[in-house]
Amino acid sequence: IYLTLNPSKYRDITIPNLNGRTKRQASSQLRAIGLNIGTKFTYVNDIGKDVVRGLRFNGKIVNPGDKIPLNSIINLVLGDGKGR
């Protein structure tokens, strides 16, 4: 008799502080901890182009230290490079 247990949900991952990192740096760090990067980027008025200014999960802002399930899709909030 073999018994296979499947968890009902994935373990939670703590969100790191990515504010001020480039899109490439943030994407590789999020993939390394087990999260997926969404294709819906939100751009805000900021002097840095493609610099991370926030993260969204299911349409809600996620702060550093928050916990979300492994393999979740994270959307990045990026600077547009047109700010002062």
C-alpha positions as a printed Julia matrix, in Angstrom:
84×3 Matrix{Float64}:
  0.0    0.0     0.0
  1.37   3.39   -1.03
  0.05   6.63    0.38
  0.6    9.88   -1.47
 -0.17  13.15    0.29
 -0.82  16.29   -1.72
 -0.96  19.6     0.13
 -4.17  21.56   -0.24
 -2.17  24.74   -0.94
  1.39  25.86   -1.47
  3.55  27.2     1.32
  3.73  30.95    1.77
  6.64  33.05    0.53
  7.73  36.32    2.17
  7.95  39.22   -0.27
 11.41  40.87   -0.31
 11.96  44.64   -0.55
 12.46  45.3    -4.28
 11.78  49.04   -4.31
 14.43  50.79   -6.43
 15.56  47.65   -8.25
 15.39  47.34  -12.02
 12.73  45.22  -13.68
 15.34  42.62  -14.62
 16.77  42.36  -11.08
 13.32  42.13   -9.48
 12.12  39.51  -11.98
 15.1   37.24  -11.42
 14.87  37.58   -7.62
 11.13  36.81   -7.59
 11.62  33.78   -9.86
 14.43  32.55   -7.6
 12.13  32.45   -4.56
  9.37  30.64   -6.47
  7.04  33.36   -7.78
  5.93  34.05  -11.35
  6.05  37.44  -13.05
  2.86  38.69  -14.7
  2.72  40.46  -18.04
  0.53  43.34  -16.87
  3.0   46.05  -15.88
  1.62  49.21  -14.3
  3.58  52.4   -14.95
  3.64  55.36  -12.55
  5.15  58.82  -12.97
  8.76  58.43  -11.81
 12.2   59.58  -12.93
 13.57  56.02  -13.15
 12.53  54.06  -16.22
 11.61  50.42  -15.47
 12.5   50.83  -11.78
 10.28  48.89   -9.38
  7.95  51.13   -7.38
  5.61  48.45   -6.07
  4.18  44.96   -6.46
  0.6   43.78   -7.03
 -0.96  40.41   -6.3
 -4.57  39.83   -7.43
 -4.95  43.58   -8.03
 -3.87  44.54   -4.5
 -0.65  46.26   -3.44
  1.8   43.89   -1.74
  4.29  45.26    0.79
  7.7   43.84    1.72
  7.25  41.21    4.42
  3.78  40.15    3.29
  3.26  36.46    2.61
  1.73  35.01   -0.54
  1.49  31.42   -1.83
  4.31  29.86   -3.82
  3.89  29.98   -7.64
  1.66  33.07   -7.43
  1.69  35.62  -10.22
  3.1   39.0    -9.22
  2.61  42.13  -11.37
  5.23  44.87  -11.16
  4.55  48.59  -10.72
  7.33  50.38  -12.62
  8.52  53.94  -13.18
  7.89  55.41  -16.63
 11.03  57.56  -16.81
  9.08  60.77  -17.41
  9.08  62.16  -13.87
 11.19  65.0   -12.56
